[in-house]
């Protein structure tokens, strides 16, 4: 990763841009928050050059396999080329542990690569679990939440600090 990698220990201290809860039917799935060094999100540059951290705290138990399948489904719905994302599916099991209620996962991106962090509900701080130097992967992954064609536009707007009326 770039020189930004030396700065990722401080990402958890960045100001929060926005927060949102994802619910699916009657089930709360996770609470999410987007952070950036400035506390702002630059629309049109989602992970291209601006440092961002997306943190998810799970409100229910989900297996690693379910997280991988949900990611694949989101990439399909976003219209990503299957030939592009298929190799990434092999990376995801090392990124996603089985999560239990209260566990957290975070992705920190500098636009060139990304680092994944995890924290079980029993731990007091995030720990680095994986670094990925594939900017296309990182952009596609963040695109699930921040992309213009996300399946969850209200969640996106809350995360980037934009009201739904705009």
Secondary structure by P-SEA (a helix, b strand, c coil): cccccccccccccccccbbbbbbccccccbbbbbbccccccccccccccbbbbbbbbbcccccaaaaaaaaaaaaaaaccccccccccccccccccccccccbbbbbbbccccbbbbbbcccccbbbbccccccaaaaaaaaccccccccccaaaaaaaacccccc
